[in-house]
Amino acid sequence: MGERNMRFTLGRVTNSGYPQSESYTALNIPLIFGIVNMGRIMNRFLFVFLCCGVAQAARAETTPQPSPLQPPFYFMPAIELGVAMSAHPEILLGLLTRTSLDVRLDRIQAPFIRITYDNISAQFSSDDADARLLVSNVIIHDIAAGGGYRFGDQDIQLVTAIQGGVQIGGLPVLLEIVDGSILVDQENQRAGLIRGSFGIELYVDLDAAVTLDVFGQRLIGGRWPFEYGWSGGLTIGLTTAL
């Protein structure tokens, strides 16, 4: 009997030179079951893999991700109205309008940076050597920056701050009287200042509060002498987050 060449095609045994047969021999059964079991294992693996992938995608969509652009601080502008007492002995009690900006590292129990601009409208009253009374309105600008700390909880917070800056203003100067007309010039004044303040904030919302602030300051150098002493004021206002 001549030598037969054997080959496997989809689990079938085909003898070269003989018609193709659909019968299986005992030697083919382990191979057939191995291929079938391998296919089932692969199908289950693919099914589990797809389920895991779908679950992971759904979790990524529903889980909020922190924004990398969100800064680690808060901007809290404020507007306040109040009264101010000048260090100049000839400037009477004035009306103060304040705008400020706090840069907070946290909403509660944290340091902050404060930039403040004060606009003070007051009355200047002075007598010259001839006992002539000069009365005029003056505008004073205080620009200050510094830092402080905030204490308290979500309802009431206490605030303390120290700032330095500059005070700019103009005082009227009586020149002369010509034909019954009074000639007045404006003398610009400028000096450095150091300011300390203490306040309380009553929160009506997480990002909004009514503020009450008391401050005292002293001028340093400039054309407004140091011996004029301390000045101060009181303000009430509103602050809210940007």
C-alpha positions, 0 to 999 in steps of 0.5 A: 500500500502506498504512503498516504499524505494527511492534512487537516482542513477544518477538522476534516481528514482528507486523503490525497488521491481519495474523494473528500470525506465528511467522516471524522476519525478518533484522532481528530476529536481532541483537536476539534474540541480544542478549537471550539473551546478556544473560540468560546474562551475568546468570545467570553474574553471579548465580551468581558473586555467590551463591558469593562470598556463601556463601564469605564466610559460611562464613569468618566462621563458622570464623574465631575473633573476639576477644571485645571483653569480654576485659580486657587483664589477668589476675587472679592470687590467691595464698595463702601460709603462712610465718613473720614477725618483728615489729619489736616487741622483745616479740613473738616469731616468728609464724605468717603467713597471707597472701592476695594478688591480682596484677593483671598486664598480661601473664603474662611480663615485665610490671609488675603491681599487688599487694594483700596482706593478712597475718594474723600470730599471734604470742606476746607476752612482757613483764616488768613492774616487779615482774618479773612475766612476762606471756605472751599471744597477739597478732594483727597485721594487715598491709594493703599495696598497691603494684606491681612487675615480673616477669622470666623465662619460662613456667617460672620467673619472678622477682618484685620489688615495693614496697608501702605500707600499714598495720599494725594489732594489739593488745598486752596490757597488765597492769593489776593483780592482784586477789585472785590474778586478773590483769587484762589490757587490750588496747591497740590499735596502728596504724602505717604501713609500707613493704615490699619483697619479692623472690620466685620463681615455679615454674610447674607449668602456664600459670596455676598456680605455686608461690611463694617470697617473702622480704619486709622492712618498716619501720613509720612513725609511729603508736603503734609507734615508728620505732626498732623497726627492720626486720621481715620474713618468709618465705612459700611458697604457690600462685598461680593465675589466675581 
